[in-house]
Amino acid sequence: MTGQPLVVLPRLDQLNPRQQMEMDCARCARRLGASGVVWGEVRYLGLMFRLWVCGPRCQLSTSGSRAGWGSG
């Protein structure tokens, strides 16, 4: 074990299309540009999708699409 805390990733169907296509942050729905970092990977319909966030200090926003899943 690495001792790193587990991160609860959202279900892919809870994200808007721009978040699914790695154009917007998967947490706050802000535009990523060239500054995104990989948050994790989720499997959906047998396919692996990589989720990206603004950065390690990304603030979860309710102004994006469905952001009710929460992840501390």
PyMOL commands that set and color helices and strands:
alter all, ss='L'
color gray80, all
select helices_A, chain A and resi 12-14+17-20
alter helices_A, ss='H'
color red, helices_A
select strands_A, chain A and resi 37-44+47-53
alter strands_A, ss='S'
color yellow, strands_A
deselect
rebuild
show_as cartoon
